[in-house]
Amino acid sequence: MTGHGVFDIIFCRNVLIYFDDASRRVAAENLYDCLQPGGFVCLGHSETMSRISPLFRVCRFPDAIVYQKPEEEQ
């Protein structure tokens, strides 16, 4: 995906549930690398990044949980 540039938001709904744990970690790292600092990953309701990768910050909203790539320190 890196050939397509970097993104502010990636929707990856109901995809990771079909992967094994090792493949989920690889996918999470690839998603992380494709995000701008401060960018977001949106997963499906039955998916969680918390068990997969510590790279993302959890952002809770009333109707959704999304995962944010931390801003780069300056």
Secondary structure, DSSP 8 states (H G I E B T S, - for coil): -GGG--EEEEEETT-GGGS-HHHHHHHHHHHHHTEEEEEEEEE-TT--STTT-SSSEEEEETTEEEEE------
